């Protein structure tokens, strides 16, 4: 028996059930009694929505992230934990790596600790098929699930993310508008975010009735030094590119090292655009132009959404924000 079963038996929404569990006055007395009676008949003890009743709440939120050493992930975890602390919640962090089996295992572990909700940090948690996402659907039957930087349409799942497609399309269009067609798009993986970025790059070419060479889109998950060597290899193979649009700032720093190895002047001869607006962009010379995905704001909004859910309201399941391009020293077209 879970909150969905309760709502179905009572003939009301999940939000109405959660309001009753939290002692909200915004429910008729008749409906309240019906829901409480169903809960009693089925020996149902609320977990995630029990704050108002003081039942079994741990005031703790579980985090899952793939790799806490990653620039995006550790900043996101910091912003999320800070916002939760301001709302008097603690956090438990589990780093899962990329294997689906490990992710499902760690998610079950968090649920066993009776956390009030789970936050999935990063779009890599979203798999391509319904079956592979089943572990998330199962978790959402017990507690609210927040997904940061990705989208999954499911009950009790709330997603907050940046419009990766629109901003990459905008960036690529700025070059194509000037007749600069030899762009290279470099990203790490076909995660939800990665796919959206790639679609934005392709959409820019379609807008100008052009088709990029297959080599102009590269998936490469390497270190800074490995990125430099990868680009040197692509250049030696004859792939022409004088602008690299990257899926994150670390890739972009690798592209800058490539430019230095080739003695290319930046930005007059070679442009590099990063993504995520991390501190890496301020540690190189020239400073890195990057896409600001408003991570701090997205994290704050994600926690506000979660607090609304735990308070028994019904926020939207999908919130998408626009990003912006920050031109510094490695580009000259924005």
C-alpha positions in Angstrom: 0.0 0.0 0.0 1.4 3.4 -1.0 0.1 6.9 -1.4 -1.2 6.2 -4.9 -3.3 3.3 -3.6 -4.7 5.5 -0.9 -5.6 8.2 -3.4 -7.2 5.7 -5.8 -9.3 4.1 -3.0 -10.4 7.5 -1.8 -11.1 8.8 -5.3 -9.0 11.9 -4.7 -5.6 13.3 -6.0 -2.3 12.5 -4.5 -2.0 16.1 -3.4 -5.2 15.8 -1.4 -3.9 12.7 0.4 -0.6 14.6 1.2 -2.6 17.5 2.6 -4.4 15.2 5.0 -1.1 13.6 6.0 0.2 17.1 6.8 -2.8 18.2 8.7 -3.7 20.9 6.2 -7.0 22.7 6.7 -7.5 22.9 2.9 -9.5 19.6 2.8 -13.1 19.0 3.7 -13.8 17.1 6.9 -15.7 14.4 5.0 -12.7 13.8 2.6 -10.3 13.9 5.5 -12.2 11.2 7.4 -12.5 9.0 4.3 -8.7 9.2 3.7 -7.8 8.6 7.3 -10.2 5.6 7.5 -8.6 4.0 4.4 -5.1 4.5 5.9 -6.2 2.9 9.2 -7.9 0.0 7.4 -4.7 -0.7 5.5 -2.3 -0.1 8.4 -0.6 2.6 6.3 2.1 4.6 8.0 3.1 7.7 6.0 6.8 8.5 5.5 7.5 11.3 3.1 4.5 13.5 3.8 4.3 13.0 7.6 5.9 16.3 8.8 2.6 17.8 9.9 1.6 14.7 11.9 5.1 14.1 13.4 5.1 10.5 12.1 8.3 8.8 11.0 9.9 11.8 9.4 13.7 12.0 9.5 13.9 15.6 8.2 16.5 14.1 5.8 16.8 14.2 2.0 18.8 11.6 0.1 21.1 12.7 -2.8 22.3 10.5 -5.6 25.0 11.8 -7.9 27.3 10.0 -10.3 30.6 11.6 -9.3 31.1 14.2 -6.6 34.5 15.2 -8.0 32.9 16.6 -11.2 32.7 20.4 -11.4 28.9 20.4 -12.1 28.0 17.8 -9.5 29.9 19.1 -6.5 28.6 22.6 -7.1 25.1 21.3 -7.4 25.4 19.2 -4.2 26.7 22.3 -2.3 23.9 24.5 -3.5 21.2 21.9 -2.8 22.5 21.1 0.7 22.7 24.8 1.6 19.1 25.4 0.5 18.0 22.3 2.4 19.8 23.4 5.6 18.0 26.7 5.4 14.8 24.7 5.5 16.0 22.7 8.5 16.7 19.5 6.5 19.8 17.3 6.5 21.2 15.4 3.5 22.7 12.0 2.8 24.9 11.8 -0.3 25.6 8.6 -2.3 27.9 8.6 -5.3 26.8 5.9 -7.7 29.0 5.9 -10.7 27.4 5.3 -14.1 26.1 1.7 -13.7 22.4 1.3 -13.6 22.5 -1.6 -11.1 24.6 0.4 -8.7 22.2 3.4 -8.9 19.2 1.2 -8.2 21.0 -0.4 -5.2 22.0 3.0 -3.7 18.5 4.4 -4.2 17.0 1.5 -2.3 19.6 2.0 0.4 18.4 5.7 0.8 14.8 4.6 1.0 15.6 2.1 3.7 17.0 5.0 5.7 13.5 6.5 5.6 14.5 9.7 3.9 11.7 12.2 3.2 12.6 12.6 -0.5 15.3 11.9 -3.0 17.2 14.3 -5.3 18.8 12.8 -8.4 21.7 15.2 -9.3 22.3 15.1 -13.1 20.6 14.0 -16.2 22.6 10.8 -16.5 20.1 9.1 -14.1 17.5 9.2 -16.9 17.8 6.1 -19.1 16.4 5.6 -22.6 13.8 3.0 -21.9 10.9 2.8 -19.5 12.2 -0.5 -18.0 15.5 1.0 -17.1 13.8 3.9 -15.3 11.6 1.6 -13.3 13.7 2.0 -10.2 12.9 5.7 -10.2 9.2 5.1 -10.7 9.3 2.6 -7.8 11.0 5.1 -5.6 8.4 7.8 -6.5 5.7 5.6 -5.1 7.3 6.0 -1.7 8.7 9.5 -1.6 8.9 12.6 -3.9 11.8 12.4 -6.4 13.4 15.6 -7.7 15.5 15.4 -10.8 18.0 18.2 -11.4 19.1 18.8 -14.9 16.9 16.3 -16.6 13.3 15.4 -17.3 11.2 12.3 -16.7 7.4 12.4 -16.9 6.1 10.3 -14.0 3.8 10.8 -10.9 5.5 12.3 -7.9 8.6 13.2 -10.0 9.6 16.8 -10.2 12.2 18.1 -12.7 14.1 21.3 -12.8 16.5 21.9 -15.6 18.1 24.4 -18.1 17.0 24.6 -21.7 20.3 23.1 -23.1 18.9 22.8 -26.6 17.9 26.4 -27.0 21.2 27.9 -25.8 23.5 25.6 -27.8 21.4 26.4 -30.9 21.7 30.1 -30.1 25.5 29.8 -29.8 25.9 27.8 -33.0 23.6 30.2 -34.9 25.8 33.1 -33.9 28.7 31.6 -35.9 26.7 30.3 -38.8 25.2 33.8 -39.2 28.7 35.0 -39.9 29.3 32.3 -42.4 31.6 30.3 -40.0 30.6 26.7 -40.7 33.5 24.7 -39.5 32.3 24.3 -36.0 33.1 21.3 -33.7 30.6 20.2 -31.0 32.3 18.2 -28.3 30.3 16.6 -25.5 30.7 13.7 -23.0 27.7 11.4 -23.2 24.3 10.8 -24.6 22.6 11.7 -21.3 19.3 13.7 -21.3 21.3 16.9 -21.2 23.9 15.7 -23.8 21.2 14.7 -26.3 19.5 18.1 -25.8 22.7 19.9 -26.5 23.4 17.9 -29.6 19.8 18.6 -30.9 20.5 22.3 -30.4 23.7 22.1 -32.5 21.9 20.2 -35.3 18.9 22.6 -35.1 21.2 25.6 -35.8 22.5 23.9 -39.0 19.0 23.1 -40.1 17.9 26.7 -39.6 20.5 27.7 -42.2 19.7 24.7 -44.5 23.0 23.1 -43.7 24.2 19.7 -42.6 27.3 19.3 -40.4 29.9 16.7 -41.3 29.5 13.7 -39.0 33.0 14.5 -37.7 31.8 17.9 -36.4 29.9 16.2 -33.6 32.2 14.3 -31.2 31.3 12.3 -28.0 34.4 12.1 -25.9 34.6 11.6 -22.1 38.3 12.3 -21.4 40.5 14.4 -19.2 41.8 17.9 -20.1 45.0 16.4 -21.5 43.1 13.6 -23.4 40.8 16.2 -24.9 43.8 18.1 -26.2 45.2 14.9 -27.8 41.8 14.0 -29.2 41.6 17.4 -31.0 45.2 17.1 -32.3 44.3 13.7 -33.7 41.1 15.0 -35.4 43.1 17.9 -36.9 45.8 15.5 -38.2 43.0 13.4 -39.8 42.0 16.4 -41.8 38.9 17.6 -39.9 38.7 21.4 -40.3 37.5 23.3 -37.2 38.2 26.8 -35.8 35.5 26.9 -33.2 34.7 24.3 -30.5 31.4 24.4 -28.6 31.8 22.2 -25.6 29.4 20.3 -23.3 31.3 21.4 -20.2 34.1 23.7 -19.1 36.6 20.9 -18.6 36.3 19.9 -22.3 36.7 23.6 -23.2 40.0 23.9 -21.3 41.2 20.9 -23.1 40.3 22.7 -26.4 42.4 25.7 -25.2 45.4 23.4 -24.6 44.9 22.1 -28.2 45.0 25.7 -29.5 48.2 26.4 -27.5 49.8 23.2 -28.9 48.9 24.4 -32.4 50.0 28.0 -31.8 46.6 29.2 -32.7 45.7 32.7 -31.5 42.6 32.8 -29.3 40.1 34.3 -30.1 41.2 35.8 -33.4 42.1 32.4 -35.0 40.3 30.0 -32.7 37.2 30.2 -30.6 36.3 28.0 -27.6 32.9 28.1 -25.7 32.5 26.1 -22.5 29.4 25.1 -20.5 28.4 25.3 -16.8 30.2 28.6 -15.8 32.5 26.8 -13.4 35.6 28.1 -11.7 37.8 26.4 -14.3 36.8 29.2 -16.7 38.5 31.8 -14.5 41.7 29.7 -14.1 42.9 29.9 -17.7 44.3 32.6 -19.9 42.4 34.0 -21.7 39.4 33.5 -19.4 36.9 31.0 -20.8 33.7 32.1 -22.5 31.0 29.8 -21.2 27.3 29.1 -21.0 25.8 29.9 -17.6 23.2 27.3 -16.9 22.1 29.1 -13.7 22.9 26.2 -11.6 22.6 27.9 -8.2 19.2 29.3 -9.2 18.0 25.9 -10.5 19.1 24.2 -7.2 17.3 26.8 -5.1 14.2 26.3 -7.2 14.5 22.5 -6.9 14.5 22.7 -3.1 11.6 25.2 -3.1 9.7 22.7 -5.2 10.4 19.9 -2.8 9.3 22.0 0.2 6.0 22.7 -1.6 5.5 19.0 -2.2 6.2 18.1 1.4 3.8 20.9 2.5 1.1 19.2 0.5 0.8 21.5 -2.5 1.1 20.5 -6.1 3.9 22.3 -8.0 4.5 21.6 -11.7 6.3 18.4 -12.6 8.5 20.3 -15.0 10.3 23.6 -14.7 12.7 24.7 -17.4 14.9 27.8 -17.3 16.8 29.7 -20.0 20.6 29.8 -20.0 22.8 32.7 -21.1 26.2 33.0 -22.9 29.0 34.7 -20.9 31.5 36.1 -23.4 35.0 36.4 -21.9 38.3 36.0 -23.7 37.9 32.9 -25.8 35.2 34.0 -28.2 34.5 37.2 -30.2 31.1 36.7 -31.8 28.5 37.1 -29.1 
